[in-house]
Amino acid sequence: MIGLSARSAALLGALSIGALGAGCQTDKDDAEQTGGGPDADARLLTDVYSWECIDYEAEDPYYQGVFAQVISLQFAPDALPSMRLPSPGGCTAQLNMFPENAGSLGTAIPDLSGDVRWETDVDDGVFSERSAGFYKDDVFEDNRTCNSINNVLLGGTRLVNAGALDGVGTPNPEDIPSVDFSGLSYNDSTGVQTIEWGDAVTASWEAHDWDQVWVQVRREREGVAWESVTCNATGLDSFSLGDDVWGQLDETLDVEQNQLYVGFQRSEEVITADGYKVEATIRAMAVALVQD
């Protein structure tokens, strides 16, 4: 029997999975959509969100299970909005790590015929076209799970019936490390944990085999980040939210909640037969506060 741990069940009253919000991004307004330039033309991004689960029949019952999965595809030749992390140990404000469009120069993928699809070794699905050059599938929408990451993303995510991007795939995932959040505030009136302005929250994680780690502090309203700070934590085993990060944010901003993500990722650059450069990235993310 598999279920949520007491810790995850308690968190379920607290976070916003809708924080796949837009955030800020910069487009290259003068770029021509020709492809073949020095920058990426497309991005395939597979995200899973994890929480602590229990397999009551296992000798070691606690594991990080997947409670949500989102797959997105952006196409904007020579004009893809950047998701480049700062140098390890550095932080940057307003880096959009959760795209909701392909930027102002997004355009339809060439040679498409019908719906763009995706597949893994264990599952498949269909993208919906949300805007010019932007395709997305919220795979587990309204259905929280405790799946293992290999039961969700075995073999990585591959594009099917994707025209000029057909066959592009992400790297394979690694096991998701356990992440612990300490220093959260407790709201007596609601009975849930929160992150209040200035809280010295620390996220710590176990050893893992992912290539990069990043932490993002998000100030959200209606699931959208109105401002954020992203820090590159690659090579570290913990991150503390201190005055140096809070100082890059605006305390007077009217938000519903402060949120903290820890993302583990692997990326590859794929060159298609037509010369398009594709960032193919797979990420597992732990979230400090989870709510329905």
N, C-alpha and C positions, 0 to 999 in steps of 0.2 A: 504494500500500500504506500502511495506517495502523496505527500501533502506539504503545506506550508509549515515552516517552523514557527514557533511562538513569536520570534522576533519579526519575521516577515508578515505574519498575520497582524501584528501590532502596527507595522509600518503601513499596512493597507489603508488605514484611516488617514494617512498623512501626505502622500506625494501626488504630483500631477504628471501622469504619463503623456498628457496632452502637451507637455513641454517639448514637442518636436517643432517648436515655433520658428518664426521667420528670422528674427535678428537682423543685423546690419550686414551689408556686403557691398563690395566695390566692383563695378563692371568696367570693361575697357570700351568706352563709348566709340572710339574711332577705329576699332579693330575690324578687319574684313573677315567675313565668315568663309574662309577658304580651306582651313585645316592645313596641317603640315608645318605650322609655325613652331616656335620653341616651347610654347605652352600647351597644356592639355586641352583637348577638344571636347572630351566627354568624361563623365564620372559615373561609375557604377558603385553604389554604396549599400552594403548590407549591414544593418544594425540589429543586434539583439540586446534586450535589457534583462538583467539578472536580479534574482533575489535568493535568499537562503531557503532551501527546501529540505524535506526529510523523506528518506526512503526507510520506512520502519523495518523492512526486512533485511537491510544491509548491515554489515558489521560496523562500518563507519557511516552512520545514517545521514549526516549533514552534507549537502552539496549545493553548488550554485546552479539553480534552475533558470530556464528562460521563461519570462512572463510576457514578453512582447517581442515582435519582430516587424521591422519596417525595411523595405527595399526601395531605393530610389535610383533614378537614372537621369542625368543632365546631359544635354547636347548643345554646345555653343562653341563652334570651331574658333580657335584662337581667342576666345573671350570667356572662358569658363571662370566663374567666381572662385577666388582663391580660398583654400582651406589649409594653407601651409602653416604648420605649427611654428612658434618661436623656437629659438635654440634651447636645448635641454637646460632646465633651471630658470628659463625666462618666461615672462607673462606678457600677454597682449590683450588690449580691450577690443570688444566688438568684432571678434572673429566668429563668423557664422558657421558653426559645426553641424547644423541641422537644416539643410537646404529645403526650401519650399518652392523654388522656381529655378530656372536655368540662367537667370540674369536677363538684362534688357536685350541681349543679342541671342537669346535662345531660339532655336529653330527646329523644325521637324527633322528627324533622322532620315537621310536619303534611302531610297529603295525599300521603304516600308510597304508591306501588304498585309493588312489586318492588324490585330492587336499584338503588341510586343509582349512576350512571355519571359518567364524566368524558370529555372529549374535547379535543384540540387540532386544529390544521389538519393534523397528520401522524400522530396516534395516538389511541387511545381505550382505556378500561379500566373496571373495575368496582371499587367500594369494598367492603371488608368492614366490617361493623358490629362494632367492637371492644368498645364499652360504650355506655351510654345517651348518645345524642347525639354519639358519636364514630365517625367513619368514616375508613378509611385504606387506601391501596394502595401497597405497596412494589413499584414498577413493574419495576425491574431486579434484584430479589432473586436473589442467587447468580449474577449475570451481569454482570461488570464490562465497561464499554464505553469507547470513545473517540469517541462521537458528538459532533457539534457541537451547541451549544445550540439552534440553529434547527431541527435535525433532530429535536429532542426536544420543544420547547415553542413552535414557531412558532404565532403567533396567541394565545398565552396558554392557560390551562386554563379550560374551561367545564363547568358542571354540567348533566347530562342526567338526566331522569327523577328529579329531586330534589324533587318535591313543591313546597312553598311557596318553595323556593330555586332552582327550575328556571331555567336560563339564566344564572345568576350566573357571571361570569368574572373572571379576574385580568388585570392589565395584560400587555402584551407584554414579553418579556425583552429585555435588552441583551446585547451581546457580553461574555463573561467576561474580565476582565483577568487577566494573569499575576500570581501572588502568589509572592513569594520569602520563605522562612523562614531566618533566620540565627541562630546562637547555640545550636543544638540540641546536646545531649550525644550521645556515641557509647558504646554499651554493648559493651565488648570481648567479653563472654561470649556475647552473642546476635548480635553483628554488625549491630545496627540502631540507628537514631537514636532518642533519647528526649528528653523534657523532664523534667529533674530539678528537685526543689524549689529555688527560688531562681534558676534559670537566667534570664539576661537575654536572652530570645528577642526578636527583632525580626521583624515581618512587614511587608513593603513591597509595594506594588502599583502597576500602571501606571494611567494616566488611563483614565476610564470614564464612562459615561452613566447609571449607576444613581442613584437618588434618595438612598439612605442606605447607610451602611457601619457595621457593628458588629463587634466582636471579642469572643469569649467564651472565657475560660479555664475549663476543666472538669476536675474531679478525679473520675475514673471508676472504677467497679468493675463488671465484667460488663456493660459497655456503658451503664451508668446513671451519670448525674452525681450524686454525693453532695453536692457543693457546686460553686458556679460564681460567676464575676464577669463581668458583661457591660459593655462600654464602647462608647459611641457615638463612632465614628471618622469620621463624616460630614465631608467637607471636607478630610480628611487624606490623605496618601499613604503613611503608615507608622504602626505602633504598636509600642511597646517594652514588653515585660512586665518591670516593675520592682518594687521593694520596695513601692510604693504599692498595687499589685494583690496581690502575694503576702501583704501584711499583712492583707488581707480574708479570707484563707483559713486553714485549720487544718492546720498541718504534721503534727500527730499523727494525722490521719485516715488510716485504713487503706484505701488505694486501689491499683488495679493500674497506672494510668497517669495522667499529666497530659496534657491535650489542648488544642489551640488552634484555634479556628475563626475565619475571616474571612468575614463574610456581606455580600453586596451585595443590596439589595432595592428593590422598587417596590411601592407599595400604593395601593389605591383603596377608598373607601367606596361600597358599592352599596346602594340602597334598593329592596327588592322591592315588588311590587304590593300585598302584604299589610302593608307598612310595616316589615318586618324590616330591620335594619341589618347589613350583612355586610362584614367586613374581608376584602378579596381581595388576597392578597399573593403575589408571586413572588420567589424568592430563589435566588442562586447562591452556593455556599460552597466555599471552599478550606480544606483540613484539613492541619494540620502533619504528622500521622503517620497512615499508612494501612497497615492489615494485614488479612489474610484471617482 
